[in-house]
Amino acid sequence: YPFPQSLVNYGDHLRQRRLDLGWTQKRTATELGVSVDTLRDRELGRMEPKPRRLPRIIEFLGYEPETDRYDVAALIEDIRIRTGLSYDRLASRNGACADTLVNLKNGHYQPSRRTYRRLREFAATLDT
């Protein structure tokens, strides 16, 4: 995979650091204590790390990346307050599962790029 053009999420930061070190995905995954498949999915933006994994990632990177992923709980709550939508209705309008939105709202894990983008786009339509 090429160097990321911009560092948007943890996966971009991980890939940048791995390539800077000249490491393989296997070596990096071992260092992080995850599978190669998990690292690949993070690098491709298919999944974000769970909060409990962040300290090890931050140690590997040598810094804490700035990312707006942490505001997903506030984003979901803002949308629900502004629209009066239940989790079920919000999920159906965004191609997500209501349980996923509840788990995101409660901070159990970080959203995928696609889920986060859909929520941000939906919120943007409320401003027009």
Secondary structure, 3 states (H helix, E strand, C coil): CCCCCCCCCHHHHHHHHHHHHCCCHHHHHHHHCCCHHHHHHHHCCCCCCCHHHHHHHHHHHCCCCCCHHHHHHHHHHHHHHHHCCCHHHHHHHHCCCHHHHHHHHCCCCCCCHHHHHHHHHHHHHHCC
